[in-house]
Amino acid sequence: MSTLRQTWSYFATRLRASFENDRDRGEVSATTVVMAAALIALALFVGATITSRVRDKANSLDLD
């Protein structure tokens, strides 16, 4: 077996073991928490922007 093939085999085995270990622990990584917080902040910003624009447009309507 070539050295490259052994290396790939080793990394594939370690990757599978890592996935199985992570699944068993059920832990959430810090990266997942940061990404979730960023997406929530983005959603709040977009919601506030849309609300502000709709409110400004509604206030500018002349209903007389």
C-alpha positions in Angstrom: 0.0 0.0 0.0 1.4 3.4 -0.9 2.1 6.1 1.7 -0.5 8.4 0.3 -3.2 5.7 0.4 -2.3 4.9 4.0 -2.5 8.5 4.9 -5.9 8.9 3.3 -7.1 5.7 5.0 -5.9 7.0 8.4 -7.6 10.4 7.9 -10.9 8.8 6.7 -10.9 6.5 9.8 -10.2 9.4 12.1 -13.0 11.5 10.5 -15.5 8.7 10.9 -14.5 8.2 14.5 -14.8 12.0 15.1 -18.3 12.1 13.6 -19.4 9.2 15.7 -17.9 10.6 18.8 -19.5 14.0 18.2 -22.9 12.5 17.6 -22.7 10.5 20.8 -21.8 13.5 23.0 -24.4 15.8 21.6 -22.3 18.9 22.2 -22.7 22.1 20.4 -19.4 23.7 19.3 -18.6 27.4 19.8 -18.6 27.9 16.1 -22.2 26.7 15.9 -23.2 29.1 18.7 -21.5 32.1 17.1 -23.1 31.3 13.7 -26.5 30.9 15.2 -26.1 34.3 17.0 -25.0 36.0 13.8 -28.0 34.6 11.9 -30.4 35.7 14.6 -28.9 39.2 14.7 -29.2 39.4 10.9 -32.8 38.3 11.0 -33.6 41.0 13.6 -31.8 43.6 11.6 -33.7 42.7 8.4 -37.0 42.6 10.3 -36.4 46.0 11.8 -35.4 47.5 8.5 -38.5 46.2 6.7 -40.8 47.4 9.6 -39.2 50.8 9.5 -39.7 51.2 5.7 -43.3 50.0 5.8 -44.1 52.3 8.7 -42.5 55.3 6.9 -44.4 54.5 3.7 -47.7 54.2 5.6 -47.1 57.5 7.4 -46.4 59.2 4.1 -49.7 58.3 2.5 -52.2 61.1 2.1 -55.6 59.7 3.0 -57.7 63.0 2.5 
